[in-house]
Amino acid sequence: MKKIVLLLFFSIEIIQFGFSQVPVKISDQTVILNNKKFYLHKVKKGQTLYSLSKAYKVDQQEIIRINKLSNFEIKSGQLLKIPYSKEYNNDTSPDFFYHKVIQGETLFSLSQKYYVGVEEIIETNPVVKYGLKTGQILKIPNSFKKKRETENKKYLLYTVEKGNTLFSIAKRYNVSVDELIKLNPEAANGIKPDQVLKIPKTYHNNKEQINDSIPIDTINKLQKGLNDPLYFTEEGITPCNQFEYSKNKTFEVVLLLPLFIENNLHYISSYYKEKDPMFYKNTKRFIELYEGFLFALQKLKQQGLSVNLKVYDTENDSIKTESIMQSLNYPNIDLIIGPVYSKNIRIASKYATKHHINLVSPLSKNLSLLKNNPFVFQVIPSTEARINNISKYLSKHNDSTNLVIIYKNSGEQLKWVNKFKEDYTLYDSLHLQPDTSIFKIIQYDTDIKVANEQQEKINRALKQKYKNIIYIPSDNEVFVTQVIDKLFAANDSLDLEIIGSDKWINFQNINSAVFNRISFNFISPLFVNYNSPDVKKFIVNFRTVYKTEPSFFAFQGYDIAYYFLNTLRKYGRIFQFCVSAKDAFPNHRGLISNFNFERINTTGGFENKSSFILKFNDTFQLENKTLNEKTE
């Protein structure tokens, strides 16, 4: 019944779209975000997602995804990003004219009529080299449009800033004032802030000094408050496709970790006779992270990358972190990796954002750290991102699936259940698939007095002859153990599969007999495939260098260093415009992590959205069942 209601709801929405359309004019305002171009469309009263999708020739779901809309509703005055299509650019003239040959016309007369060379007509219409025929249809290149496009490639755009003069701009780009005025006649009477000037590219003597900056977009003029800190003009910034790494270039990288060096020297020296010397408190994992980082750095140096790495011991101290950040020579820093604890990341990210330096948060999954910090990259996906991946995975199941959610009655648990429902409905119902699974939600009470009632609840929710997938959004061992025991006590003939957190792997109280009966799946940001040749090679080399087995933290340190240093080499220090999960060069598939970074909002930082769905096989080993769509 719920399925029918959902289908009816969305059918009604579509009918409304069909009868309430308001003409949509293609916007002439565009913005570049993450190296992708978007229209900025201001919604008018009566316009709908349907009418926008038809006008811009883009799927409704794509508009919803890009603008993070929770439903089909859009409001008058709302500013939406629409994927840019070359079909609707500022030059609406066609690439070709179509001409019907009349008696007496020649290739020469056509070239004179359309201001195009005879060779170009023949190249577009090879058959005409044998002569023209009356009534023949020819494609004639639009020479005017081609000339404009060629001219556009000869110059870059610069947005005038307060305090700029023609002389300072000319000096900055190594051109004369006369050349600027010739290309920008309106500048002869003076220039104003936000005015866009054409700068000839041919006059740059040193390619590495080209400042083909991404100009400040008109987005700030369109809607107050939609201020994107990533849109700025800064000396030395080049677009993604123009940066070229030179072996003479050395990247300056800062690594911030709570190593407690002095304390560890004391502990290690005190236990030097031990086979495994003791570490100070919980610093072993950070030293292992550092070892993996150095391992990747050594490999990249062998490949020709030059990096000057400066390592600072934060000692997990806010005052020490503040002092380190104040001491850094910011104009010469290309990348900051660390710190690892939230309180210190907040301190470091404030300075990184101020000086426009990308900062990598390696271990935190605190999404609030990305708020208003557009230069922060969070490697570990948040709980929200993991739930999103689970909902996407489960939404692909068909009518033979019976989906059940079991949660504990708490505000936090209810929050995750609602998040799942919202994401699941978005991924599943928008496709209007007739074979979509329907999910049941059970609020489980752990009070032993009502144990029998809880068992009956679960029994009623499960179905014979169906694959019963049970999602339990909890990391509480007592609660999870109780629920699993109830599932284990259900009818033996039921096909049961459970999805939960990777933290369950360390639970001690789950009866081992359960593994023989119920299929376990885990959502995790990390997975080591020990059958992978790359993983095997890494383990052998790591043993040789460090005389020990690599931990998960060593794998993480390696992946983080290899991905971000490769990204620096390809795109330069302002790589936040360029990162993409589809870009194979920076190695977005690591040994233990995959990387798929997306900005959380217009003014926020980047979160890694990639997770693994893992499953215990018959030998109780974890194997990768499916990947996040964007990393496949």
LINZIZI-V849003 format. One record per residue. N is the residue number from 1. RES is the residue in one small letter. SS is DSSP state (A for helix, B for strand, O for the rest). PSI is psi in radians with two decimals (NA if undefined). D_LAST is the distance of its C-alpha to the last C-alpha in Angstrom with 1 decimal. Layout:
BEGIN
N_RES_SS_PSI_D_LAST + N_RES_SS_PSI_D_LAST
END
This chain:
BEGIN
1_m_O_-0.74_34.7 + 2_k_A_-0.69_32.2 + 3_k_A_-0.77_29.8 + 4_i_A_-0.73_32.6 + 5_v_A_-0.75_33.5 + 6_l_A_-0.79_30.0 + 7_l_A_-0.71_30.0 + 8_l_A_-0.72_33.5 + 9_f_A_-0.84_32.7 + 10_f_A_-0.50_30.0 + 11_s_A_-0.74_32.2 + 12_i_A_-0.72_35.0 + 13_e_A_-0.78_32.9 + 14_i_A_-0.70_32.0 + 15_i_A_-0.73_35.7 + 16_q_A_-0.70_36.7 + 17_f_A_-0.71_34.4 + 18_g_A_-0.47_36.1 + 19_f_A_0.05_39.6 + 20_s_O_0.50_39.3 + 21_q_O_2.47_37.8 + 22_v_O_2.38_39.2 + 23_p_O_2.39_38.9 + 24_v_O_2.11_36.0 + 25_k_O_2.26_36.8 + 26_i_O_2.22_33.9 + 27_s_O_2.52_34.0 + 28_d_O_0.12_35.1 + 29_q_O_2.26_33.7 + 30_t_B_2.85_30.3 + 31_v_B_2.55_28.4 + 32_i_B_2.17_25.8 + 33_l_B_2.16_23.2 + 34_n_O_0.70_20.4 + 35_n_O_0.33_21.3 + 36_k_B_2.55_20.9 + 37_k_B_2.38_24.0 + 38_f_B_2.56_25.1 + 39_y_B_2.61_28.3 + 40_l_B_1.85_30.2 + 41_h_B_2.17_31.8 + 42_k_B_2.05_34.6 + 43_v_O_2.32_34.9 + 44_k_O_2.74_38.3 + 45_k_O_2.26_40.1 + 46_g_O_-0.27_39.1 + 47_q_O_2.57_35.8 + 48_t_O_2.95_32.8 + 49_l_A_-0.62_29.1 + 50_y_A_-0.83_29.8 + 51_s_A_-0.62_32.2 + 52_l_A_-0.74_30.0 + 53_s_A_-0.65_27.1 + 54_k_A_-0.75_29.5 + 55_a_A_-0.74_31.2 + 56_y_A_-0.04_28.2 + 57_k_O_0.91_26.3 + 58_v_O_2.55_23.2 + 59_d_O_2.50_21.7 + 60_q_A_-0.71_23.4 + 61_q_A_-0.58_20.2 + 62_e_A_-0.70_19.0 + 63_i_A_-0.74_22.4 + 64_i_A_-0.78_22.2 + 65_r_A_-0.81_18.8 + 66_i_A_-0.65_20.0 + 67_n_A_0.08_23.4 + 68_k_O_0.81_22.4 + 69_l_O_2.42_24.9 + 70_s_O_-0.27_25.5 + 71_n_O_-2.90_27.0 + 72_f_O_-0.11_28.3 + 73_e_O_2.29_31.3 + 74_i_O_2.70_32.0 + 75_k_O_2.66_35.3 + 76_s_O_2.31_37.8 + 77_g_O_-0.19_37.5 + 78_q_O_2.45_33.9 + 79_l_B_2.11_32.0 + 80_l_B_2.56_28.5 + 81_k_B_2.21_25.9 + 82_i_B_2.25_25.0 + 83_p_B_2.32_22.5 + 84_y_O_2.42_24.8 + 85_s_O_2.33_25.5 + 86_k_A_-0.34_27.5 + 87_e_A_-0.45_29.5 + 88_y_A_1.22_31.1 + 89_n_O_-3.13_32.0 + 90_n_O_-0.45_35.5 + 91_d_O_1.72_36.7 + 92_t_O_0.01_37.0 + 93_s_O_2.62_38.9 + 94_p_O_2.75_37.5 + 95_d_O_-0.48_36.2 + 96_f_B_2.65_38.7 + 97_f_B_2.56_42.0 + 98_y_B_2.18_43.0 + 99_h_B_2.30_46.5 + 100_k_B_2.07_48.7 + 101_v_O_2.30_51.2 + 102_i_O_2.84_54.8 + 103_q_O_2.32_57.8 + 104_g_O_-0.24_58.9 + 105_e_O_2.57_55.7 + 106_t_O_2.94_54.5 + 107_l_A_-0.64_51.4 + 108_f_A_-0.76_53.5 + 109_s_A_-0.62_54.6 + 110_l_A_-0.67_51.0 + 111_s_A_-0.62_50.0 + 112_q_A_-0.65_52.8 + 113_k_A_-0.69_52.1 + 114_y_A_0.10_48.4 + 115_y_O_0.84_48.8 + 116_v_O_2.63_46.4 + 117_g_O_2.63_47.0 + 118_v_A_-0.67_48.0 + 119_e_A_-0.63_45.3 + 120_e_A_-0.64_42.6 + 121_i_A_-0.75_43.9 + 122_i_A_-0.67_43.9 + 123_e_A_-0.66_40.4 + 124_t_A_-0.50_39.1 + 125_n_O_1.33_41.4 + 126_p_A_-0.52_42.0 + 127_v_A_-0.39_44.4 + 128_v_A_-0.15_47.0 + 129_k_A_-0.23_48.0 + 130_y_A_0.07_50.2 + 131_g_O_2.74_51.9 + 132_l_O_2.65_51.5 + 133_k_O_2.45_52.3 + 134_t_O_2.32_53.8 + 135_g_O_-0.12_51.3 + 136_q_O_2.43_48.3 + 137_i_B_2.16_45.2 + 138_l_B_2.59_43.9 + 139_k_B_2.06_41.0 + 140_i_B_2.09_42.5 + 141_p_B_2.43_40.3 + 142_n_O_1.64_40.9 + 143_s_A_-0.53_42.4 + 144_f_A_-0.77_43.0 + 145_k_A_-0.73_39.4 + 146_k_A_-0.68_38.3 + 147_k_A_-0.71_41.0 + 148_r_A_-0.72_39.8 + 149_e_A_-0.65_36.2 + 150_t_A_-0.72_37.7 + 151_e_A_-0.67_39.8 + 152_n_A_-0.48_37.0 + 153_k_O_-0.19_35.3 + 154_k_O_-0.16_38.5 + 155_y_B_2.79_38.4 + 156_l_B_2.93_36.3 + 157_l_B_2.40_36.9 + 158_y_B_2.29_38.5 + 159_t_B_2.09_39.3 + 160_v_O_2.33_42.8 + 161_e_O_2.81_43.1 + 162_k_O_2.27_46.3 + 163_g_O_-0.22_48.7 + 164_n_O_2.57_47.4 + 165_t_O_2.85_50.0 + 166_l_A_-0.65_49.9 + 167_f_A_-0.77_51.3 + 168_s_A_-0.65_48.6 + 169_i_A_-0.75_45.8 + 170_a_A_-0.74_47.4 + 171_k_A_-0.70_47.8 + 172_r_A_-0.65_44.2 + 173_y_O_0.14_42.9 + 174_n_O_0.76_45.7 + 175_v_O_2.95_47.2 + 176_s_O_2.78_50.7 + 177_v_A_-0.67_51.7 + 178_d_A_-0.68_53.1 + 179_e_A_-0.67_49.8 + 180_l_A_-0.78_48.0 + 181_i_A_-0.63_50.8 + 182_k_A_-0.67_50.7 + 183_l_A_-0.40_47.0 + 184_n_O_1.33_47.5 + 185_p_A_-0.56_51.1 + 186_e_A_-0.31_50.8 + 187_a_A_-0.15_50.6 + 188_a_A_-0.47_54.2 + 189_n_A_0.21_55.4 + 190_g_O_2.84_53.2 + 191_i_O_2.75_49.6 + 192_k_O_2.67_48.3 + 193_p_O_2.47_45.3 + 194_d_O_-0.06_42.1 + 195_q_O_2.41_43.5 + 196_v_B_2.17_41.0 + 197_l_B_2.55_42.4 + 198_k_B_2.30_41.3 + 199_i_B_2.12_41.4 + 200_p_B_2.26_41.8 + 201_k_A_-0.41_39.1 + 202_t_A_-0.18_41.5 + 203_y_A_0.16_43.6 + 204_h_O_2.11_41.3 + 205_n_O_-0.65_42.7 + 206_n_O_1.97_40.0 + 207_k_A_-0.60_36.4 + 208_e_A_-0.24_35.2 + 209_q_A_0.04_37.4 + 210_i_O_2.29_36.1 + 211_n_O_1.16_35.6 + 212_d_O_1.20_33.4 + 213_s_O_2.65_32.9 + 214_i_O_1.98_30.9 + 215_p_O_2.68_33.9 + 216_i_O_2.17_34.6 + 217_d_O_2.85_33.5 + 218_t_O_0.13_35.9 + 219_i_A_-0.65_33.7 + 220_n_A_-0.42_36.2 + 221_k_A_-0.40_39.0 + 222_l_A_-0.66_37.3 + 223_q_O_1.98_36.9 + 224_k_O_2.32_38.6 + 225_g_O_-0.38_36.4 + 226_l_O_1.13_33.1 + 227_n_O_2.00_33.5 + 228_d_O_1.91_30.5 + 229_p_O_-0.26_31.3 + 230_l_O_-0.22_28.6 + 231_y_O_1.73_30.8 + 232_f_O_2.78_33.5 + 233_t_O_2.18_35.2 + 234_e_O_2.49_35.6 + 235_e_O_2.28_37.2 + 236_g_O_0.03_34.9 + 237_i_O_2.27_31.6 + 238_t_O_2.67_29.9 + 239_p_O_2.86_27.0 + 240_c_O_-0.74_23.6 + 241_n_O_0.10_24.1 + 242_q_O_-0.19_27.6 + 243_f_O_2.33_27.4 + 244_e_O_2.13_28.2 + 245_y_O_2.32_28.4 + 246_s_O_2.48_31.8 + 247_k_O_-0.29_32.7 + 248_n_O_-0.19_35.6 + 249_k_O_2.23_33.4 + 250_t_O_2.10_33.1 + 251_f_B_2.41_30.8 + 252_e_B_1.99_32.4 + 253_v_B_2.36_30.2 + 254_v_B_2.30_31.5 + 255_l_B_2.14_30.3 + 256_l_B_1.99_31.8 + 257_l_B_2.58_31.9 + 258_p_O_1.36_34.5 + 259_l_O_-0.39_35.7 + 260_f_O_1.01_39.3 + 261_i_A_-0.86_40.4 + 262_e_A_-0.77_44.1 + 263_n_A_-0.71_43.7 + 264_n_A_-0.63_41.4 + 265_l_A_-0.68_43.9 + 266_h_A_-0.82_46.5 + 267_y_A_-0.79_44.6 + 268_i_A_-0.72_43.4 + 269_s_A_-0.52_46.9 + 270_s_A_-0.42_48.4 + 271_y_O_0.60_46.3 + 272_y_O_-0.35_46.1 + 273_k_O_-0.26_47.5 + 274_e_O_2.64_44.8 + 275_k_O_-0.66_42.0 + 276_d_O_1.58_39.5 + 277_p_O_2.53_41.2 + 278_m_O_2.61_40.8 + 279_f_O_2.75_38.9 + 280_y_O_2.07_40.2 + 281_k_O_-2.17_38.8 + 282_n_O_0.53_35.0 + 283_t_O_-0.15_34.4 + 284_k_A_-0.76_33.1 + 285_r_A_-0.59_29.4 + 286_f_A_-0.57_29.9 + 287_i_A_-0.67_31.5 + 288_e_A_-0.67_28.7 + 289_l_A_-0.75_26.2 + 290_y_A_-0.69_28.6 + 291_e_A_-0.78_28.7 + 292_g_A_-0.66_25.0 + 293_f_A_-0.82_25.2 + 294_l_A_-0.60_28.1 + 295_f_A_-0.77_26.3 + 296_a_A_-0.69_23.6 + 297_l_A_-0.73_26.4 + 298_q_A_-0.72_28.3 + 299_k_A_-0.75_25.5 + 300_l_A_-0.61_25.0 + 301_k_A_-0.63_28.8 + 302_q_A_-0.44_28.9 + 303_q_O_0.01_26.5 + 304_g_O_0.10_29.0 + 305_l_O_2.29_28.0 + 306_s_O_2.10_31.0 + 307_v_B_2.29_30.6 + 308_n_B_1.80_33.6 + 309_l_B_2.22_32.4 + 310_k_B_2.12_34.8 + 311_v_B_2.27_34.4 + 312_y_B_2.38_36.2 + 313_d_B_1.88_37.1 + 314_t_O_-0.35_37.0 + 315_e_O_0.38_38.6 + 316_n_O_0.74_36.9 + 317_d_O_2.20_39.8 + 318_s_A_-0.73_39.7 + 319_i_A_-0.72_42.8 + 320_k_A_-0.73_41.5 + 321_t_A_-0.76_38.2 + 322_e_A_-0.74_40.2 + 323_s_A_-0.71_42.4 + 324_i_A_-0.80_39.6 + 325_m_A_-0.65_38.0 + 326_q_A_-0.48_41.5 + 327_s_A_-0.21_42.1 + 328_l_O_2.53_39.0 + 329_n_O_1.47_39.7 + 330_y_A_-0.74_37.2 + 331_p_A_-0.39_37.6 + 332_n_A_0.16_36.5 + 333_i_O_2.31_33.4 + 334_d_O_-0.45_30.0 + 335_l_B_2.47_27.8 + 336_i_B_2.26_28.6 + 337_i_B_2.14_26.6 + 338_g_O_3.11_28.0 + 339_p_O_-2.91_30.0 + 340_v_O_-0.43_28.5 + 341_y_O_2.53_30.8 + 342_s_A_-0.80_30.9 + 343_k_A_-0.60_34.5 + 344_n_A_-0.53_34.0 + 345_i_A_-0.68_30.8 + 346_r_A_-0.71_32.8 + 347_i_A_-0.87_35.5 + 348_a_A_-0.68_33.3 + 349_s_A_-0.52_31.1 + 350_k_A_-0.76_34.4 + 351_y_A_-0.66_35.4 + 352_a_A_-0.75_32.0 + 353_t_A_-0.70_31.9 + 354_k_A_-0.66_35.6 + 355_h_O_0.18_35.0 + 356_h_O_0.90_31.6 + 357_i_O_2.26_29.8 + 358_n_O_2.40_26.2 + 359_l_B_2.35_26.2 + 360_v_B_2.14_23.5 + 361_s_B_1.86_24.0 + 362_p_O_-0.53_22.5 + 363_l_O_-0.33_23.3 + 364_s_O_2.58_24.4 + 365_k_O_0.44_22.6 + 366_n_O_1.80_25.5 + 367_l_A_-0.44_24.3 + 368_s_A_-0.35_27.9 + 369_l_A_-0.32_27.8 + 370_l_A_-0.19_25.7 + 371_k_O_2.16_28.3 + 372_n_O_0.41_30.2 + 373_n_O_1.39_28.7 + 374_p_O_-0.04_26.5 + 375_f_O_0.22_26.2 + 376_v_B_2.31_24.7 + 377_f_B_2.09_21.1 + 378_q_B_2.04_20.4 + 379_v_O_-0.70_17.9 + 380_i_O_2.15_18.1 + 381_p_O_2.53_16.9 + 382_s_O_2.98_19.9 + 383_t_A_-0.67_20.9 + 384_e_A_-0.75_20.4 + 385_a_A_-0.66_16.7 + 386_r_A_-0.72_16.2 + 387_i_A_-0.67_18.3 + 388_n_A_-0.73_16.3 + 389_n_A_-0.65_13.1 + 390_i_A_-0.78_15.4 + 391_s_A_-0.67_16.9 + 392_k_A_-0.73_13.8 + 393_y_A_-0.80_12.9 + 394_l_A_-0.47_16.6 + 395_s_O_-0.25_17.2 + 396_k_O_-0.10_15.5 + 397_h_O_2.76_18.2 + 398_n_O_-2.84_21.2 + 399_d_O_-0.27_25.0 + 400_s_O_0.12_25.2 + 401_t_B_2.38_23.8 + 402_n_B_1.92_26.2 + 403_l_B_2.24_24.6 + 404_v_B_2.31_27.0 + 405_i_B_2.24_26.9 + 406_i_B_2.14_29.5 + 407_y_B_2.75_30.5 + 408_k_B_2.51_33.5 + 409_n_O_1.61_35.9 + 410_s_O_2.74_35.3 + 411_g_A_-0.70_34.5 + 412_e_A_-0.79_31.4 + 413_q_A_-0.76_30.1 + 414_l_A_-0.61_31.0 + 415_k_A_-0.77_29.1 + 416_w_A_-0.61_25.8 + 417_v_A_-0.78_26.6 + 418_n_A_-0.64_27.3 + 419_k_A_-0.76_24.1 + 420_f_A_-0.81_22.2 + 421_k_A_-0.78_24.5 + 422_e_A_-0.82_23.9 + 423_d_A_-0.74_20.1 + 424_y_A_-0.79_20.2 + 425_t_A_-0.68_22.7 + 426_l_A_-0.86_20.9 + 427_y_A_-0.61_17.6 + 428_d_A_-0.92_19.7 + 429_s_A_-0.48_23.0 + 430_l_O_-0.41_22.2 + 431_h_O_-0.21_20.9 + 432_l_O_0.71_24.2 + 433_q_O_2.31_22.8 + 434_p_O_-0.26_25.8 + 435_d_O_0.43_24.0 + 436_t_O_2.48_22.8 + 437_s_O_2.68_23.7 + 438_i_O_2.37_26.4 + 439_f_B_2.60_26.5 + 440_k_B_2.55_29.7 + 441_i_B_2.20_30.5 + 442_i_B_2.17_32.9 + 443_q_B_1.98_34.7 + 444_y_B_2.30_35.7 + 445_d_O_2.15_39.0 + 446_t_O_-0.06_39.4 + 447_d_O_2.14_43.2 + 448_i_A_-0.37_44.5 + 449_k_A_-0.46_47.2 + 450_v_A_0.44_44.9 + 451_a_A_-0.74_42.8 + 452_n_A_-0.66_43.9 + 453_e_A_-0.69_43.0 + 454_q_A_-0.67_39.4 + 455_q_A_-0.72_39.1 + 456_e_A_-0.68_40.3 + 457_k_A_-0.85_37.9 + 458_i_A_-0.74_34.9 + 459_n_A_-0.71_36.6 + 460_r_A_-0.53_37.0 + 461_a_A_-0.46_33.4 + 462_l_O_2.65_32.0 + 463_k_O_2.45_32.2 + 464_q_O_2.62_33.2 + 465_k_O_0.32_31.2 + 466_y_O_2.72_28.1 + 467_k_B_1.96_25.1 + 468_n_B_1.90_26.1 + 469_i_B_2.10_23.2 + 470_i_B_2.07_24.9 + 471_y_B_2.17_23.3 + 472_i_O_1.74_25.6 + 473_p_O_1.06_24.9 + 474_s_O_2.57_27.3 + 475_d_O_0.15_27.6 + 476_n_O_2.02_31.3 + 477_e_A_-0.71_32.1 + 478_v_A_-0.82_35.3 + 479_f_A_-0.86_33.9 + 480_v_A_-0.73_30.8 + 481_t_A_-0.75_33.1 + 482_q_A_-0.80_35.5 + 483_v_A_-0.76_32.9 + 484_i_A_-0.66_31.4 + 485_d_A_-0.68_35.0 + 486_k_A_-0.67_35.7 + 487_l_A_-0.69_32.7 + 488_f_A_-0.54_33.8 + 489_a_O_-0.09_37.3 + 490_a_O_3.09_36.1 + 491_n_O_2.29_36.8 + 492_d_O_-0.43_35.7 + 493_s_O_-0.08_34.5 + 494_l_O_2.48_31.8 + 495_d_B_1.90_28.1 + 496_l_B_2.42_26.8 + 497_e_B_2.30_23.4 + 498_i_B_2.46_23.2 + 499_i_B_2.27_20.5 + 500_g_B_-2.81_21.7 + 501_s_B_2.72_21.4 + 502_d_A_-0.27_20.7 + 503_k_A_-0.33_24.4 + 504_w_A_-0.43_25.5 + 505_i_A_-0.54_24.9 + 506_n_A_0.03_28.0 + 507_f_O_2.45_30.2 + 508_q_O_-0.32_33.3 + 509_n_O_0.08_34.9 + 510_i_O_2.18_32.6 + 511_n_O_2.25_34.4 + 512_s_A_-0.45_32.8 + 513_a_A_-0.39_33.9 + 514_v_A_-0.60_31.4 + 515_f_A_-0.43_28.5 + 516_n_A_-0.25_30.1 + 517_r_O_-0.73_30.2 + 518_i_O_2.34_27.3 + 519_s_B_2.20_23.6 + 520_f_B_2.36_22.2 + 521_n_B_2.51_18.7 + 522_f_B_2.49_18.1 + 523_i_B_2.21_16.0 + 524_s_B_2.52_15.7 + 525_p_O_-0.17_14.5 + 526_l_O_2.48_15.1 + 527_f_O_2.20_14.5 + 528_v_O_2.02_16.2 + 529_n_O_1.73_15.4 + 530_y_O_-0.11_18.9 + 531_n_O_-0.14_18.2 + 532_s_O_2.32_16.1 + 533_p_A_-0.66_18.5 + 534_d_A_-0.69_17.7 + 535_v_A_-0.77_18.5 + 536_k_A_-0.75_21.6 + 537_k_A_-0.72_22.7 + 538_f_A_-0.77_22.4 + 539_i_A_-0.79_24.4 + 540_v_A_-0.83_27.1 + 541_n_A_-0.65_27.5 + 542_f_A_-0.74_27.6 + 543_r_A_-0.72_30.3 + 544_t_A_-0.73_32.2 + 545_v_A_-0.81_32.3 + 546_y_A_-0.06_32.7 + 547_k_O_0.59_34.2 + 548_t_O_2.95_32.1 + 549_e_O_2.44_28.8 + 550_p_O_2.31_25.9 + 551_s_O_3.08_25.2 + 552_f_A_-0.62_22.1 + 553_f_A_-0.60_23.7 + 554_a_A_-0.74_24.1 + 555_f_A_-0.76_20.4 + 556_q_A_-0.80_19.8 + 557_g_A_-0.70_22.5 + 558_y_A_-0.87_21.0 + 559_d_A_-0.78_17.5 + 560_i_A_-0.82_19.1 + 561_a_A_-0.79_21.6 + 562_y_A_-0.71_19.4 + 563_y_A_-0.93_17.0 + 564_f_A_-0.58_19.9 + 565_l_A_-0.61_22.4 + 566_n_A_-0.66_20.2 + 567_t_A_-0.70_19.6 + 568_l_A_-0.80_23.4 + 569_r_A_-0.63_24.0 + 570_k_A_-0.72_22.0 + 571_y_A_-0.23_23.0 + 572_g_O_-3.11_26.0 + 573_r_O_-0.48_27.1 + 574_i_O_1.13_26.2 + 575_f_A_-0.04_22.5 + 576_q_A_-0.33_21.7 + 577_f_A_-0.27_22.0 + 578_c_O_-0.33_19.3 + 579_v_O_2.45_16.3 + 580_s_O_2.45_13.0 + 581_a_O_-0.35_9.3 + 582_k_O_-0.12_9.1 + 583_d_O_1.92_12.0 + 584_a_O_-0.39_11.5 + 585_f_O_-0.84_15.2 + 586_p_O_0.16_15.5 + 587_n_O_1.06_13.0 + 588_h_O_-0.22_10.6 + 589_r_B_1.91_9.3 + 590_g_O_-2.98_12.6 + 591_l_O_-0.54_14.6 + 592_i_O_-0.35_14.6 + 593_s_O_2.65_12.8 + 594_n_B_2.67_9.7 + 595_f_O_2.14_11.0 + 596_n_O_1.49_10.6 + 597_f_B_2.34_14.3 + 598_e_B_2.51_16.1 + 599_r_B_2.42_19.9 + 600_i_O_-0.49_21.4 + 601_n_O_-3.06_24.2 + 602_t_O_-0.64_26.3 + 603_t_O_0.12_28.2 + 604_g_O_3.13_25.8 + 605_g_O_-2.89_23.5 + 606_f_B_2.31_19.8 + 607_e_B_2.40_17.8 + 608_n_B_2.07_14.6 + 609_k_O_0.00_12.8 + 610_s_O_2.33_10.0 + 611_s_O_2.87_11.1 + 612_f_B_2.53_10.7 + 613_i_B_2.01_12.5 + 614_l_B_2.64_14.8 + 615_k_B_2.48_17.5 + 616_f_B_2.21_20.7 + 617_n_O_-2.96_21.3 + 618_d_O_-0.38_24.8 + 619_t_O_0.30_25.7 + 620_f_O_0.51_24.8 + 621_q_O_2.51_22.0 + 622_l_B_2.37_18.7 + 623_e_B_2.69_15.6 + 624_n_B_2.03_12.0 + 625_k_B_-0.74_11.9 + 626_t_B_2.71_8.7 + 627_l_B_2.80_6.2 + 628_n_O_2.39_6.7 + 629_e_A_-0.72_5.5 + 630_k_A_-0.11_5.7 + 631_t_A_0.16_3.8 + 632_e_O_NA_0.0
END
